[in-house]
Amino acid sequence: MNLGVECAARRDTAAAIKYNEEAVAIDSAQTMAHYNLGLLYLAVRNYGLADKHISSATAYGLRDPSLFQYAGDVCLNQKEYNRALRYYSSYLEMVPSDNRIREIRDRIQRALPGSQNGQ
């Protein structure tokens, strides 16, 4: 995983993905490797794999606020608005001062069928 972080710092995304995938293959509970892979796959717009690894990181207990923001971003890109809303809301519980994410979350909430403002 450390090699993957170093490769990411050098902007070698392919190698960073390779090394983090190897870390997960060795130990599937490597929360930081899953987190790194989620970010790397988000960067290359592979939202399916980004979602898989971000979901794994949260399932293994990682609670970093940015993880929830990125999870919301992934879900938004996949048009999974209910999930995006949940992730953004969780993020805002930890970082209530982030008005940009609050605005995104509120727009999703208003647009969803059945929301008080979206009807």
N, CA, C and O atoms as CSV, one atom per row, in Angstrom:
chain,resi,resn,atom,element,x,y,z
A,1,MET,N,N,0.829,-1.184,0.000
A,1,MET,CA,C,0.000,0.000,0.000
A,1,MET,C,C,0.877,1.253,0.000
A,1,MET,O,O,0.558,2.227,-0.682
A,2,ASN,N,N,1.968,1.239,0.750
A,2,ASN,CA,C,2.863,2.397,0.786
A,2,ASN,C,C,3.459,2.688,-0.587
A,2,ASN,O,O,3.636,3.847,-0.961
A,3,LEU,N,N,3.767,1.630,-1.335
A,3,LEU,CA,C,4.255,1.838,-2.705
A,3,LEU,C,C,3.175,2.500,-3.551
A,3,LEU,O,O,3.472,3.357,-4.383
A,4,GLY,N,N,1.946,2.110,-3.342
A,4,GLY,CA,C,0.832,2.717,-4.060
A,4,GLY,C,C,0.687,4.191,-3.753
A,4,GLY,O,O,0.428,4.994,-4.649
A,5,VAL,N,N,0.853,4.551,-2.493
A,5,VAL,CA,C,0.778,5.958,-2.084
A,5,VAL,C,C,1.906,6.740,-2.740
A,5,VAL,O,O,1.695,7.848,-3.235
A,6,GLU,N,N,3.094,6.166,-2.744
A,6,GLU,CA,C,4.241,6.830,-3.377
A,6,GLU,C,C,4.001,7.016,-4.873
A,6,GLU,O,O,4.291,8.080,-5.420
A,7,CYS,N,N,3.480,6.001,-5.527
A,7,CYS,CA,C,3.190,6.113,-6.964
A,7,CYS,C,C,2.121,7.173,-7.222
A,7,CYS,O,O,2.214,7.920,-8.196
A,8,ALA,N,N,1.122,7.245,-6.372
A,8,ALA,CA,C,0.080,8.258,-6.528
A,8,ALA,C,C,0.677,9.649,-6.373
A,8,ALA,O,O,0.301,10.570,-7.099
A,9,ALA,N,N,1.593,9.807,-5.445
A,9,ALA,CA,C,2.244,11.100,-5.248
A,9,ALA,C,C,3.048,11.503,-6.481
A,9,ALA,O,O,3.213,12.691,-6.759
A,10,ARG,N,N,3.539,10.524,-7.210
A,10,ARG,CA,C,4.289,10.781,-8.442
A,10,ARG,C,C,3.380,10.822,-9.670
A,10,ARG,O,O,3.847,10.920,-10.804
A,11,ARG,N,N,2.083,10.745,-9.421
A,11,ARG,CA,C,1.058,10.799,-10.473
A,11,ARG,C,C,1.120,9.602,-11.426
A,11,ARG,O,O,0.774,9.711,-12.602
A,12,ASP,N,N,1.562,8.475,-10.904
A,12,ASP,CA,C,1.552,7.230,-11.663
A,12,ASP,C,C,0.341,6.433,-11.187
A,12,ASP,O,O,0.452,5.519,-10.370
A,13,THR,N,N,-0.798,6.803,-11.716
A,13,THR,CA,C,-2.071,6.231,-11.254
A,13,THR,C,C,-2.135,4.730,-11.483
A,13,THR,O,O,-2.599,3.990,-10.615
A,14,ALA,N,N,-1.676,4.274,-12.640
A,14,ALA,CA,C,-1.743,2.835,-12.943
A,14,ALA,C,C,-0.957,2.018,-11.918
A,14,ALA,O,O,-1.448,1.001,-11.427
A,15,ALA,N,N,0.247,2.453,-11.597
A,15,ALA,CA,C,1.053,1.733,-10.599
A,15,ALA,C,C,0.438,1.853,-9.210
A,15,ALA,O,O,0.460,0.898,-8.434
A,16,ALA,N,N,-0.110,3.022,-8.896
A,16,ALA,CA,C,-0.760,3.206,-7.590
A,16,ALA,C,C,-1.931,2.246,-7.440
A,16,ALA,O,O,-2.116,1.644,-6.383
A,17,ILE,N,N,-2.715,2.106,-8.489
A,17,ILE,CA,C,-3.836,1.162,-8.452
A,17,ILE,C,C,-3.311,-0.257,-8.274
A,17,ILE,O,O,-3.830,-1.017,-7.456
A,18,LYS,N,N,-2.281,-0.616,-9.042
A,18,LYS,CA,C,-1.710,-1.969,-8.970
A,18,LYS,C,C,-1.268,-2.315,-7.547
A,18,LYS,O,O,-1.610,-3.380,-7.032
A,19,TYR,N,N,-0.515,-1.426,-6.917
A,19,TYR,CA,C,0.004,-1.729,-5.590
A,19,TYR,C,C,-1.090,-1.749,-4.531
A,19,TYR,O,O,-1.041,-2.564,-3.609
A,20,ASN,N,N,-2.065,-0.874,-4.648
A,20,ASN,CA,C,-3.169,-0.904,-3.684
A,20,ASN,C,C,-4.050,-2.133,-3.887
A,20,ASN,O,O,-4.559,-2.699,-2.920
A,21,GLU,N,N,-4.231,-2.547,-5.144
A,21,GLU,CA,C,-4.975,-3.791,-5.405
A,21,GLU,C,C,-4.238,-4.980,-4.807
A,21,GLU,O,O,-4.866,-5.893,-4.270
A,22,GLU,N,N,-2.908,-4.976,-4.896
A,22,GLU,CA,C,-2.122,-6.056,-4.289
A,22,GLU,C,C,-2.279,-6.057,-2.772
A,22,GLU,O,O,-2.362,-7.121,-2.158
A,23,ALA,N,N,-2.322,-4.878,-2.167
A,23,ALA,CA,C,-2.511,-4.793,-0.714
A,23,ALA,C,C,-3.856,-5.370,-0.311
A,23,ALA,O,O,-3.955,-6.078,0.691
A,24,VAL,N,N,-4.891,-5.074,-1.085
A,24,VAL,CA,C,-6.232,-5.601,-0.794
A,24,VAL,C,C,-6.271,-7.110,-1.025
A,24,VAL,O,O,-6.956,-7.830,-0.297
A,25,ALA,N,N,-5.543,-7.594,-2.031
A,25,ALA,CA,C,-5.499,-9.037,-2.288
A,25,ALA,C,C,-4.823,-9.777,-1.138
A,25,ALA,O,O,-5.206,-10.900,-0.810
A,26,ILE,N,N,-3.826,-9.155,-0.532
A,26,ILE,CA,C,-3.136,-9.764,0.609
A,26,ILE,C,C,-4.014,-9.724,1.852
A,26,ILE,O,O,-4.085,-10.700,2.599
A,27,ASP,N,N,-4.682,-8.593,2.075
A,27,ASP,CA,C,-5.528,-8.421,3.259
A,27,ASP,C,C,-6.740,-7.573,2.865
A,27,ASP,O,O,-6.648,-6.354,2.722
A,28,SER,N,N,-7.860,-8.242,2.695
A,28,SER,CA,C,-9.066,-7.547,2.212
A,28,SER,C,C,-9.595,-6.514,3.201
A,28,SER,O,O,-10.440,-5.695,2.840
A,29,ALA,N,N,-9.113,-6.537,4.441
A,29,ALA,CA,C,-9.573,-5.573,5.446
A,29,ALA,C,C,-8.674,-4.332,5.508
A,29,ALA,O,O,-8.772,-3.554,6.457
A,30,GLN,N,N,-7.819,-4.139,4.532
A,30,GLN,CA,C,-6.942,-2.967,4.475
A,30,GLN,C,C,-7.789,-1.737,4.129
A,30,GLN,O,O,-7.949,-1.390,2.959
A,31,THR,N,N,-8.321,-1.094,5.153
A,31,THR,CA,C,-9.246,0.020,4.905
A,31,THR,C,C,-8.594,1.151,4.119
A,31,THR,O,O,-9.229,1.728,3.236
A,32,MET,N,N,-7.357,1.474,4.418
A,32,MET,CA,C,-6.713,2.582,3.707
A,32,MET,C,C,-6.423,2.230,2.251
A,32,MET,O,O,-6.470,3.104,1.385
A,33,ALA,N,N,-6.128,0.976,1.972
A,33,ALA,CA,C,-5.932,0.570,0.580
A,33,ALA,C,C,-7.248,0.690,-0.183
A,33,ALA,O,O,-7.268,1.141,-1.328
A,34,HIS,N,N,-8.355,0.283,0.460
A,34,HIS,CA,C,-9.672,0.449,-0.183
A,34,HIS,C,C,-9.969,1.932,-0.403
A,34,HIS,O,O,-10.458,2.327,-1.462
A,35,TYR,N,N,-9.673,2.733,0.591
A,35,TYR,CA,C,-9.890,4.180,0.479
A,35,TYR,C,C,-9.064,4.750,-0.673
A,35,TYR,O,O,-9.579,5.501,-1.502
A,36,ASN,N,N,-7.781,4.389,-0.719
A,36,ASN,CA,C,-6.916,4.861,-1.798
A,36,ASN,C,C,-7.446,4.426,-3.164
A,36,ASN,O,O,-7.470,5.214,-4.109
A,37,LEU,N,N,-7.866,3.180,-3.257
A,37,LEU,CA,C,-8.402,2.692,-4.526
A,37,LEU,C,C,-9.686,3.439,-4.916
A,37,LEU,O,O,-9.910,3.740,-6.088
A,38,GLY,N,N,-10.509,3.727,-3.927
A,38,GLY,CA,C,-11.711,4.503,-4.224
A,38,GLY,C,C,-11.363,5.845,-4.836
A,38,GLY,O,O,-11.984,6.262,-5.814
A,39,LEU,N,N,-10.374,6.527,-4.269
A,39,LEU,CA,C,-9.954,7.832,-4.794
A,39,LEU,C,C,-9.304,7.698,-6.168
A,39,LEU,O,O,-9.550,8.505,-7.064
A,40,LEU,N,N,-8.478,6.678,-6.321
A,40,LEU,CA,C,-7.798,6.483,-7.600
A,40,LEU,C,C,-8.801,6.159,-8.712
A,40,LEU,O,O,-8.719,6.705,-9.812
A,41,TYR,N,N,-9.738,5.274,-8.415
A,41,TYR,CA,C,-10.735,4.935,-9.436
A,41,TYR,C,C,-11.675,6.104,-9.705
A,41,TYR,O,O,-12.150,6.264,-10.829
A,42,LEU,N,N,-11.950,6.914,-8.700
A,42,LEU,CA,C,-12.737,8.129,-8.918
A,42,LEU,C,C,-11.985,9.065,-9.860
A,42,LEU,O,O,-12.586,9.669,-10.749
A,43,ALA,N,N,-10.673,9.187,-9.669
A,43,ALA,CA,C,-9.851,10.070,-10.502
A,43,ALA,C,C,-9.851,9.646,-11.971
A,43,ALA,O,O,-9.784,10.489,-12.865
A,44,VAL,N,N,-9.926,8.337,-12.215
A,44,VAL,CA,C,-9.948,7.855,-13.603
A,44,VAL,C,C,-11.369,7.590,-14.093
A,44,VAL,O,O,-11.581,7.004,-15.154
A,45,ARG,N,N,-12.330,8.036,-13.297
A,45,ARG,CA,C,-13.768,7.966,-13.626
A,45,ARG,C,C,-14.292,6.543,-13.796
A,45,ARG,O,O,-15.203,6.291,-14.584
A,46,ASN,N,N,-13.699,5.619,-13.041
A,46,ASN,CA,C,-14.242,4.266,-12.987
A,46,ASN,C,C,-15.110,4.214,-11.731
A,46,ASN,O,O,-14.684,3.743,-10.676
A,47,TYR,N,N,-16.335,4.710,-11.873
A,47,TYR,CA,C,-17.203,4.903,-10.719
A,47,TYR,C,C,-17.647,3.588,-10.088
A,47,TYR,O,O,-17.875,3.532,-8.879
A,48,GLY,N,N,-17.772,2.547,-10.872
A,48,GLY,CA,C,-18.153,1.258,-10.312
A,48,GLY,C,C,-17.109,0.725,-9.333
A,48,GLY,O,O,-17.444,0.298,-8.228
A,49,LEU,N,N,-15.843,0.755,-9.745
A,49,LEU,CA,C,-14.789,0.285,-8.845
A,49,LEU,C,C,-14.542,1.269,-7.709
A,49,LEU,O,O,-14.208,0.857,-6.598
A,50,ALA,N,N,-14.703,2.557,-7.972
A,50,ALA,CA,C,-14.587,3.537,-6.889
A,50,ALA,C,C,-15.631,3.244,-5.824
A,50,ALA,O,O,-15.329,3.256,-4.631
A,51,ASP,N,N,-16.847,2.984,-6.252
A,51,ASP,CA,C,-17.945,2.677,-5.328
A,51,ASP,C,C,-17.638,1.413,-4.532
A,51,ASP,O,O,-17.841,1.373,-3.319
A,52,LYS,N,N,-17.151,0.389,-5.213
A,52,LYS,CA,C,-16.827,-0.880,-4.547
A,52,LYS,C,C,-15.826,-0.658,-3.413
A,52,LYS,O,O,-16.019,-1.157,-2.304
A,53,HIS,N,N,-14.770,0.083,-3.691
A,53,HIS,CA,C,-13.712,0.239,-2.691
A,53,HIS,C,C,-14.085,1.233,-1.596
A,53,HIS,O,O,-13.724,1.034,-0.436
A,54,ILE,N,N,-14.790,2.284,-1.941
A,54,ILE,CA,C,-15.247,3.217,-0.905
A,54,ILE,C,C,-16.244,2.525,0.012
A,54,ILE,O,O,-16.212,2.712,1.229
A,55,SER,N,N,-17.129,1.727,-0.575
A,55,SER,CA,C,-18.086,0.972,0.247
A,55,SER,C,C,-17.368,-0.010,1.168
A,55,SER,O,O,-17.765,-0.196,2.318
A,56,SER,N,N,-16.311,-0.636,0.656
A,56,SER,CA,C,-15.528,-1.560,1.493
A,56,SER,C,C,-14.858,-0.816,2.637
A,56,SER,O,O,-14.848,-1.300,3.769
A,57,ALA,N,N,-14.302,0.349,2.355
A,57,ALA,CA,C,-13.634,1.124,3.409
A,57,ALA,C,C,-14.624,1.503,4.508
A,57,ALA,O,O,-14.297,1.420,5.692
A,58,THR,N,N,-15.823,1.916,4.126
A,58,THR,CA,C,-16.815,2.269,5.147
A,58,THR,C,C,-17.309,1.020,5.875
A,58,THR,O,O,-17.550,1.063,7.081
A,59,ALA,N,N,-17.461,-0.085,5.155
A,59,ALA,CA,C,-17.908,-1.328,5.796
A,59,ALA,C,C,-16.897,-1.820,6.826
A,59,ALA,O,O,-17.277,-2.409,7.837
A,60,TYR,N,N,-15.614,-1.580,6.575
A,60,TYR,CA,C,-14.571,-1.973,7.524
A,60,TYR,C,C,-14.365,-0.944,8.627
A,60,TYR,O,O,-13.488,-1.102,9.476
A,61,GLY,N,N,-15.172,0.105,8.613
A,61,GLY,CA,C,-15.176,1.022,9.748
A,61,GLY,C,C,-14.475,2.352,9.574
A,61,GLY,O,O,-14.417,3.136,10.521
A,62,LEU,N,N,-13.942,2.635,8.399
A,62,LEU,CA,C,-13.284,3.921,8.200
A,62,LEU,C,C,-14.333,5.026,8.217
A,62,LEU,O,O,-15.350,4.931,7.530
A,63,ARG,N,N,-14.090,6.063,8.993
A,63,ARG,CA,C,-15.062,7.139,9.176
A,63,ARG,C,C,-14.478,8.517,8.872
A,63,ARG,O,O,-14.911,9.516,9.447
A,64,ASP,N,N,-13.519,8.574,7.992
A,64,ASP,CA,C,-12.939,9.854,7.607
A,64,ASP,C,C,-14.002,10.672,6.853
A,64,ASP,O,O,-14.639,10.150,5.938
A,65,PRO,N,N,-14.198,11.929,7.221
A,65,PRO,CA,C,-15.233,12.729,6.556
A,65,PRO,C,C,-15.096,12.777,5.031
A,65,PRO,O,O,-16.092,12.694,4.313
A,66,SER,N,N,-13.866,12.911,4.544
A,66,SER,CA,C,-13.699,13.011,3.093
A,66,SER,C,C,-14.149,11.741,2.383
A,66,SER,O,O,-14.583,11.797,1.232
A,67,LEU,N,N,-14.050,10.602,3.052
A,67,LEU,CA,C,-14.525,9.353,2.462
A,67,LEU,C,C,-16.009,9.451,2.141
A,67,LEU,O,O,-16.451,8.991,1.088
A,68,PHE,N,N,-16.777,10.046,3.043
A,68,PHE,CA,C,-18.217,10.176,2.822
A,68,PHE,C,C,-18.518,11.193,1.724
A,68,PHE,O,O,-19.481,11.033,0.973
A,69,GLN,N,N,-17.702,12.232,1.631
A,69,GLN,CA,C,-17.889,13.188,0.542
A,69,GLN,C,C,-17.623,12.500,-0.800
A,69,GLN,O,O,-18.420,12.622,-1.731
A,70,TYR,N,N,-16.511,11.783,-0.896
A,70,TYR,CA,C,-16.191,11.089,-2.138
A,70,TYR,C,C,-17.223,10.031,-2.470
A,70,TYR,O,O,-17.553,9.830,-3.638
A,71,ALA,N,N,-17.735,9.355,-1.459
A,71,ALA,CA,C,-18.788,8.361,-1.688
A,71,ALA,C,C,-20.018,9.041,-2.286
A,71,ALA,O,O,-20.641,8.510,-3.204
A,72,GLY,N,N,-20.362,10.211,-1.765
A,72,GLY,CA,C,-21.476,10.969,-2.337
A,72,GLY,C,C,-21.208,11.356,-3.776
A,72,GLY,O,O,-22.098,11.277,-4.622
A,73,ASP,N,N,-19.971,11.780,-4.061
A,73,ASP,CA,C,-19.607,12.150,-5.427
A,73,ASP,C,C,-19.752,10.963,-6.377
A,73,ASP,O,O,-20.274,11.104,-7.483
A,74,VAL,N,N,-19.285,9.793,-5.938
A,74,VAL,CA,C,-19.382,8.587,-6.763
A,74,VAL,C,C,-20.847,8.259,-7.037
A,74,VAL,O,O,-21.227,7.993,-8.177
A,75,CYS,N,N,-21.654,8.279,-6.003
A,75,CYS,CA,C,-23.072,7.965,-6.168
A,75,CYS,C,C,-23.766,8.978,-7.070
A,75,CYS,O,O,-24.615,8.613,-7.884
A,76,LEU,N,N,-23.409,10.231,-6.927
A,76,LEU,CA,C,-23.975,11.277,-7.779
A,76,LEU,C,C,-23.627,11.018,-9.238
A,76,LEU,O,O,-24.484,11.156,-10.110
A,77,ASN,N,N,-22.389,10.646,-9.514
A,77,ASN,CA,C,-21.976,10.338,-10.881
A,77,ASN,C,C,-22.667,9.104,-11.434
A,77,ASN,O,O,-22.818,8.967,-12.648
A,78,GLN,N,N,-23.087,8.210,-10.556
A,78,GLN,CA,C,-23.803,7.005,-10.977
A,78,GLN,C,C,-25.318,7.214,-10.965
A,78,GLN,O,O,-26.083,6.284,-11.221
A,79,LYS,N,N,-25.736,8.427,-10.670
A,79,LYS,CA,C,-27.160,8.786,-10.598
A,79,LYS,C,C,-27.906,7.984,-9.531
A,79,LYS,O,O,-29.092,7.689,-9.676
A,80,GLU,N,N,-27.194,7.639,-8.463
A,80,GLU,CA,C,-27.785,6.961,-7.316
A,80,GLU,C,C,-28.032,8.023,-6.252
A,80,GLU,O,O,-27.289,8.140,-5.278
A,81,TYR,N,N,-29.091,8.789,-6.466
A,81,TYR,CA,C,-29.316,10.000,-5.693
A,81,TYR,C,C,-29.650,9.745,-4.228
A,81,TYR,O,O,-29.236,10.517,-3.363
A,82,ASN,N,N,-30.386,8.681,-3.933
A,82,ASN,CA,C,-30.693,8.387,-2.531
A,82,ASN,C,C,-29.424,8.064,-1.747
A,82,ASN,O,O,-29.247,8.528,-0.621
A,83,ARG,N,N,-28.547,7.268,-2.349
A,83,ARG,CA,C,-27.284,6.956,-1.677
A,83,ARG,C,C,-26.417,8.197,-1.547
A,83,ARG,O,O,-25.801,8.412,-0.503
A,84,ALA,N,N,-26.358,9.016,-2.591
A,84,ALA,CA,C,-25.570,10.250,-2.535
A,84,ALA,C,C,-26.072,11.132,-1.406
A,84,ALA,O,O,-25.281,11.719,-0.668
A,85,LEU,N,N,-27.376,11.223,-1.276
A,85,LEU,CA,C,-27.978,12.029,-0.216
A,85,LEU,C,C,-27.551,11.525,1.157
A,85,LEU,O,O,-27.206,12.322,2.030
A,86,ARG,N,N,-27.570,10.215,1.354
A,86,ARG,CA,C,-27.164,9.640,2.650
A,86,ARG,C,C,-25.688,9.919,2.939
A,86,ARG,O,O,-25.330,10.310,4.050
A,87,TYR,N,N,-24.842,9.715,1.940
A,87,TYR,CA,C,-23.411,9.960,2.160
A,87,TYR,C,C,-23.129,11.433,2.432
A,87,TYR,O,O,-22.371,11.762,3.344
A,88,TYR,N,N,-23.729,12.313,1.655
A,88,TYR,CA,C,-23.503,13.744,1.884
A,88,TYR,C,C,-24.035,14.171,3.250
A,88,TYR,O,O,-23.421,14.997,3.926
A,89,SER,N,N,-25.160,13.617,3.654
A,89,SER,CA,C,-25.709,13.955,4.976
A,89,SER,C,C,-24.769,13.484,6.087
A,89,SER,O,O,-24.556,14.196,7.069
A,90,SER,N,N,-24.212,12.286,5.929
A,90,SER,CA,C,-23.237,11.789,6.916
A,90,SER,C,C,-22.011,12.681,6.950
A,90,SER,O,O,-21.493,12.999,8.020
A,91,TYR,N,N,-21.552,13.081,5.783
A,91,TYR,CA,C,-20.402,13.983,5.722
A,91,TYR,C,C,-20.704,15.296,6.447
A,91,TYR,O,O,-19.877,15.792,7.213
A,92,LEU,N,N,-21.879,15.850,6.205
A,92,LEU,CA,C,-22.236,17.139,6.805
A,92,LEU,C,C,-22.427,17.046,8.315
A,92,LEU,O,O,-22.298,18.052,9.012
A,93,GLU,N,N,-22.732,15.864,8.831
A,93,GLU,CA,C,-22.776,15.695,10.287
A,93,GLU,C,C,-21.382,15.891,10.876
A,93,GLU,O,O,-21.243,16.371,12.001
A,94,MET,N,N,-20.351,15.520,10.118
A,94,MET,CA,C,-18.976,15.644,10.588
A,94,MET,C,C,-18.354,16.996,10.238
A,94,MET,O,O,-17.491,17.499,10.957
A,95,VAL,N,N,-18.803,17.575,9.125
A,95,VAL,CA,C,-18.254,18.849,8.649
A,95,VAL,C,C,-19.421,19.782,8.308
A,95,VAL,O,O,-19.679,20.052,7.135
A,96,PRO,N,N,-20.120,20.269,9.326
A,96,PRO,CA,C,-21.332,21.059,9.070
A,96,PRO,C,C,-21.070,22.403,8.389
A,96,PRO,O,O,-22.005,23.019,7.878
A,97,SER,N,N,-19.845,22.861,8.372
A,97,SER,CA,C,-19.543,24.173,7.789
A,97,SER,C,C,-19.312,24.135,6.278
A,97,SER,O,O,-19.082,25.182,5.672
A,98,ASP,N,N,-19.367,22.957,5.658
A,98,ASP,CA,C,-19.088,22.853,4.226
A,98,ASP,C,C,-20.341,23.227,3.422
A,98,ASP,O,O,-21.190,22.384,3.134
A,99,ASN,N,N,-20.429,24.491,3.076
A,99,ASN,CA,C,-21.619,24.988,2.380
A,99,ASN,C,C,-21.736,24.478,0.952
A,99,ASN,O,O,-22.845,24.346,0.435
A,100,ARG,N,N,-20.618,24.191,0.312
A,100,ARG,CA,C,-20.673,23.659,-1.056
A,100,ARG,C,C,-21.358,22.292,-1.078
A,100,ARG,O,O,-22.236,22.050,-1.906
A,101,ILE,N,N,-20.963,21.410,-0.180
A,101,ILE,CA,C,-21.585,20.088,-0.117
A,101,ILE,C,C,-23.025,20.211,0.383
A,101,ILE,O,O,-23.899,19.472,-0.070
A,102,ARG,N,N,-23.278,21.123,1.298
A,102,ARG,CA,C,-24.647,21.339,1.774
A,102,ARG,C,C,-25.560,21.746,0.615
A,102,ARG,O,O,-26.699,21.289,0.528
A,103,GLU,N,N,-25.061,22.597,-0.263
A,103,GLU,CA,C,-25.845,23.022,-1.418
A,103,GLU,C,C,-26.133,21.857,-2.362
A,103,GLU,O,O,-27.254,21.713,-2.850
A,104,ILE,N,N,-25.131,21.033,-2.615
A,104,ILE,CA,C,-25.320,19.845,-3.458
A,104,ILE,C,C,-26.337,18.914,-2.818
A,104,ILE,O,O,-27.265,18.444,-3.475
A,105,ARG,N,N,-26.154,18.652,-1.535
A,105,ARG,CA,C,-27.074,17.758,-0.818
A,105,ARG,C,C,-28.504,18.288,-0.858
A,105,ARG,O,O,-29.444,17.526,-1.084
A,106,ASP,N,N,-28.667,19.580,-0.642
A,106,ASP,CA,C,-30.001,20.176,-0.632
A,106,ASP,C,C,-30.656,20.133,-2.008
A,106,ASP,O,O,-31.865,19.926,-2.113
A,107,ARG,N,N,-29.860,20.328,-3.075
A,107,ARG,CA,C,-30.414,20.225,-4.438
A,107,ARG,C,C,-30.905,18.812,-4.719
A,107,ARG,O,O,-31.972,18.630,-5.303
A,108,ILE,N,N,-30.136,17.819,-4.309
A,108,ILE,CA,C,-30.555,16.420,-4.486
A,108,ILE,C,C,-31.842,16.178,-3.724
A,108,ILE,O,O,-32.791,15.598,-4.250
A,109,GLN,N,N,-31.865,16.624,-2.490
A,109,GLN,CA,C,-33.030,16.408,-1.639
A,109,GLN,C,C,-34.281,17.026,-2.248
A,109,GLN,O,O,-35.342,16.401,-2.244
A,110,ARG,N,N,-34.173,18.238,-2.768
A,110,ARG,CA,C,-35.332,18.897,-3.382
A,110,ARG,C,C,-35.795,18.182,-4.637
A,110,ARG,O,O,-36.989,18.168,-4.939
A,111,ALA,N,N,-34.862,17.587,-5.373
A,111,ALA,CA,C,-35.184,16.943,-6.648
A,111,ALA,C,C,-35.773,15.548,-6.497
A,111,ALA,O,O,-36.430,15.055,-7.414
A,112,LEU,N,N,-35.551,14.911,-5.366
A,112,LEU,CA,C,-36.032,13.542,-5.193
A,112,LEU,C,C,-37.547,13.501,-5.063
A,112,LEU,O,O,-38.135,14.336,-4.375
A,113,PRO,N,N,-38.179,12.539,-5.716
A,113,PRO,CA,C,-39.620,12.388,-5.559
A,113,PRO,C,C,-39.978,12.145,-4.089
A,113,PRO,O,O,-39.311,11.390,-3.382
A,114,GLY,N,N,-41.020,12.791,-3.668
A,114,GLY,CA,C,-41.484,12.625,-2.294
A,114,GLY,C,C,-40.881,13.586,-1.319
A,114,GLY,O,O,-41.306,13.639,-0.165
A,115,SER,N,N,-39.878,14.370,-1.754
A,115,SER,CA,C,-39.326,15.354,-0.833
A,115,SER,C,C,-40.302,16.503,-0.721
A,115,SER,O,O,-41.049,16.778,-1.660
A,116,GLN,N,N,-40.305,17.165,0.393
A,116,GLN,CA,C,-41.265,18.236,0.637
A,116,GLN,C,C,-41.120,19.356,-0.385
A,116,GLN,O,O,-42.120,19.920,-0.831
A,117,ASN,N,N,-39.879,19.685,-0.762
A,117,ASN,CA,C,-39.661,20.780,-1.704
A,117,ASN,C,C,-39.676,20.308,-3.149
A,117,ASN,O,O,-39.769,21.131,-4.059
A,118,GLY,N,N,-39.586,19.005,-3.381
A,118,GLY,CA,C,-39.506,18.501,-4.745
A,118,GLY,C,C,-40.835,18.154,-5.362
A,118,GLY,O,O,-40.886,17.764,-6.529
A,119,GLN,N,N,-41.921,18.285,-4.611
A,119,GLN,CA,C,-43.238,17.922,-5.140
A,119,GLN,C,C,-43.860,19.048,-5.903
A,119,GLN,O,O,-44.971,18.907,-6.415
